[in-house]
Amino acid sequence: MVGGGPGGRALALALTRLGCDVVLLEKRNPARGTGPAFRGESLSPDGVRLLAGLGVWERVREAAHRVDRLEIEDAGHRVLGVRFADFPYRYRHPVELAQPTLLAALAEPTGSQPGTCTVLEPATVVGLLVEGPAVTGVRASTPGGTVRISAALTVGADGRFSAVRRLSGLAERARQLPLERDVVWLKLPTPAGWDRRAYRVRIAGGSHGLFLPSTDGTVRVGLNIPKGGLRELRAGGLGLLHTRLAQLAPEAAESAREGVRNWSDTALLDIFTTEVPRWSAPGVVLLGDAAHTLSPVLGQGVNHALADAVELAPLVAEALSRDRRARNRALTTALQLFQRRREPDVRRSRALQLRQERMFTLTSPPATALRRTLYRALDASPALRRRVLAPAYFPGQSPSAPPEAAHSSPSEVTPA
Ligand SMILES: Cc1cc2nc3c(=O)[nH]c(=O)nc-3n(C[C@H](O)[C@H](O)[C@H](O)COP(=O)(O)OP(=O)(O)OC[C@H]3O[C@@H](n4cnc5c(N)ncnc54)[C@H](O)[C@@H]3O)c2cc1C
């Protein structure tokens, strides 16, 4: 397993439970802290369902922050309000969950694990071992020198800039689609009076920001800027950043000045999606961001990485249980089936995200007026809301299931 993000850790857990032996290589040095503070905190309801299926939800439930509402304001007017409790699914609320908490829970061994998982970190995969047409393992650089690890299957769970994708040749026909904007991530103290159980999207002309309640009591903000626009923003100084934030959320003006005092309080995410036509080749498979990088809209990345792992594990375990002669063919078939089963959901999420991205970038007065009309139509029709949001939030669930017991306290509002 190359990469110890949500996808790699979830697959390692599922495979060891099915009796497979896994070696997981992660390039991050655990001694240098827990990793990026901004990424992968929003988990969609389907992500919660998948964690429950893995038996991991109970471990993180207390640390997760339930979100009750999504609210979109355009040009200062509320145009869409979604109450997640209104959807007829068992897992209906998204949650905020710090990625280190999620990764630690996925890495925790459970009682019934017939397989083993050996973790090497820091270990950076720098090459693949190849025999004929098949990948047979990896070469990795570690503090103790280079190691070679042979494997019946090598999994590229190494994220949006996947080395396994590039080294295996699977990147050759991949299509990277740059979106029209980048996102600056930062955290602010929660503005007075804000409901900490709400996702807020604020739009003003062609500019928008996501304001998400974080588990540490702050608000995680994704502020969109034009593609490559960071240099211009920085040239305007922190004052310009504070002004942009205040234009979108006037109530957050003071929090912006208080919370962002240095550019090191921010992180830039280059937004693109990647479509990889083939997710596997003999002896190697990609999953999560390595197979399909998505944009941050509606917090879909972690969810899809977990869904990949849950789908892939039994297929791989079954193929690896065959005798040596039948195994390679069974594995090739299993990996192809994995892509066929997972790709439609990924496509639907990508299409929804791209439609939403286009809506965000409209600037002309007629186009922004049309955008507001569309959001209001969605606001007025529960059936339409469900049709639009179900592919992103509830793809693996059937309607009319009783709700999961509430896992956290009722709505909190910060004192004004
Ligand atoms: C700023 C930011 C905010 C985001 N917010 C959200 C959100 O709120 N909700 C959401 O669902 N998604 C979010 N995402 C996307 C989400 O983080 C990813 O979609 C998700 O983590 C994908 O999981 P993964 O396991 O496929 O890859 P990753 O989480 O990227 O994990 C890949 C792992 O591989 C390791 N690695 C890379 N190369 C090598 C190598 N050569 N050798 C060994 N190890 C290697 C990396 O260190 C990393 O730990 C965000 C992303 C960013 C950058």
Ligand as a Chemical Component Dictionary entry (heavy atoms), coordinates in Angstrom:
data_LIG
# 
_chem_comp.id                   LIG 
_chem_comp.type                 NON-POLYMER 
_chem_comp.pdbx_formal_charge   0 
_chem_comp.three_letter_code    LIG 
# 
loop_
_chem_comp_atom.comp_id 
_chem_comp_atom.atom_id 
_chem_comp_atom.alt_atom_id 
_chem_comp_atom.type_symbol 
_chem_comp_atom.charge 
_chem_comp_atom.model_Cartn_x 
_chem_comp_atom.model_Cartn_y 
_chem_comp_atom.model_Cartn_z 
_chem_comp_atom.pdbx_ordinal 
LIG C1  C1  C 0 -6.718  21.762 1.617  1  
LIG C2  C2  C 0 -7.599  20.560 1.359  2  
LIG C3  C3  C 0 -8.867  20.487 1.919  3  
LIG C4  C4  C 0 -9.693  19.375 1.664  4  
LIG N1  N1  N 0 -10.896 19.290 2.273  5  
LIG C5  C5  C 0 -11.657 18.171 2.101  6  
LIG C6  C6  C 0 -12.856 17.974 2.825  7  
LIG O1  O1  O 0 -13.244 18.812 3.643  8  
LIG N2  N2  N 0 -13.568 16.833 2.614  9  
LIG C7  C7  C 0 -13.150 15.865 1.738  10 
LIG O2  O2  O 0 -13.829 14.837 1.590  11 
LIG N3  N3  N 0 -12.011 16.020 1.050  12 
LIG C8  C8  C 0 -11.244 17.128 1.220  13 
LIG N4  N4  N 0 -10.055 17.236 0.567  14 
LIG C9  C9  C 0 -9.641  16.154 -0.314 15 
LIG C10 C10 C 0 -9.211  14.965 0.540  16 
LIG O3  O3  O 0 -8.210  15.339 1.446  17 
LIG C11 C11 C 0 -8.741  13.853 -0.384 18 
LIG O4  O4  O 0 -9.695  13.624 -1.400 19 
LIG C12 C12 C 0 -8.560  12.552 0.408  20 
LIG O5  O5  O 0 -7.653  12.738 1.457  21 
LIG C13 C13 C 0 -8.095  11.462 -0.545 22 
LIG O6  O6  O 0 -7.638  10.358 0.187  23 
LIG P1  P1  P 0 -6.474  9.430  -0.400 24 
LIG O7  O7  O 0 -6.232  8.431  0.650  25 
LIG O8  O8  O 0 -6.839  9.016  -1.764 26 
LIG O9  O9  O 0 -5.219  10.409 -0.602 27 
LIG P2  P2  P 0 -4.453  11.328 0.422  28 
LIG O10 O10 O 0 -5.282  11.703 1.587  29 
LIG O11 O11 O 0 -3.857  12.429 -0.386 30 
LIG O12 O12 O 0 -3.306  10.397 0.970  31 
LIG C14 C14 C 0 -2.198  10.048 0.184  32 
LIG C15 C15 C 0 -1.069  9.690  1.110  33 
LIG O13 O13 O 0 0.003   9.193  0.327  34 
LIG C16 C16 C 0 1.216   9.694  0.821  35 
LIG N5  N5  N 0 2.179   9.649  -0.282 36 
LIG C17 C17 C 0 2.193   10.421 -1.399 37 
LIG N6  N6  N 0 3.192   10.062 -2.206 38 
LIG C18 C18 C 0 3.819   9.030  -1.592 39 
LIG C19 C19 C 0 4.951   8.236  -1.926 40 
LIG N7  N7  N 0 5.635   8.404  -3.074 41 
LIG N8  N8  N 0 5.347   7.285  -1.050 42 
LIG C20 C20 C 0 4.676   7.078  0.123  43 
LIG N9  N9  N 0 3.600   7.818  0.479  44 
LIG C21 C21 C 0 3.186   8.767  -0.369 45 
LIG C22 C22 C 0 0.855   11.099 1.273  46 
LIG O14 O14 O 0 1.784   11.601 2.224  47 
LIG C23 C23 C 0 -0.535  10.893 1.866  48 
LIG O15 O15 O 0 -0.509  10.604 3.237  49 
LIG C24 C24 C 0 -9.224  18.340 0.807  50 
LIG C25 C25 C 0 -7.957  18.422 0.241  51 
LIG C26 C26 C 0 -7.131  19.492 0.521  52 
LIG C27 C27 C 0 -5.747  19.501 -0.074 53 
# 
loop_
_chem_comp_bond.comp_id 
_chem_comp_bond.atom_id_1 
_chem_comp_bond.atom_id_2 
_chem_comp_bond.value_order 
_chem_comp_bond.pdbx_ordinal 
LIG C1  C2  SING 1  
LIG C2  C3  SING 2  
LIG C2  C26 DOUB 3  
LIG C3  C4  DOUB 4  
LIG C4  N1  SING 5  
LIG C4  C24 SING 6  
LIG N1  C5  DOUB 7  
LIG C5  C6  SING 8  
LIG C5  C8  SING 9  
LIG C6  O1  DOUB 10 
LIG C6  N2  SING 11 
LIG N2  C7  SING 12 
LIG C7  O2  DOUB 13 
LIG C7  N3  SING 14 
LIG N3  C8  DOUB 15 
LIG C8  N4  SING 16 
LIG N4  C9  SING 17 
LIG N4  C24 SING 18 
LIG C9  C10 SING 19 
LIG C10 O3  SING 20 
LIG C10 C11 SING 21 
LIG C11 O4  SING 22 
LIG C11 C12 SING 23 
LIG C12 O5  SING 24 
LIG C12 C13 SING 25 
LIG C13 O6  SING 26 
LIG O6  P1  SING 27 
LIG P1  O7  DOUB 28 
LIG P1  O8  SING 29 
LIG P1  O9  SING 30 
LIG O9  P2  SING 31 
LIG P2  O10 DOUB 32 
LIG P2  O11 SING 33 
LIG P2  O12 SING 34 
LIG O12 C14 SING 35 
LIG C14 C15 SING 36 
LIG C15 O13 SING 37 
LIG C15 C23 SING 38 
LIG O13 C16 SING 39 
LIG C16 N5  SING 40 
LIG C16 C22 SING 41 
LIG N5  C17 SING 42 
LIG N5  C21 SING 43 
LIG C17 N6  DOUB 44 
LIG N6  C18 SING 45 
LIG C18 C19 SING 46 
LIG C18 C21 DOUB 47 
LIG C19 N7  SING 48 
LIG C19 N8  DOUB 49 
LIG N8  C20 SING 50 
LIG C20 N9  DOUB 51 
LIG N9  C21 SING 52 
LIG C22 O14 SING 53 
LIG C22 C23 SING 54 
LIG C23 O15 SING 55 
LIG C24 C25 DOUB 56 
LIG C25 C26 SING 57 
LIG C26 C27 SING 58 
# 
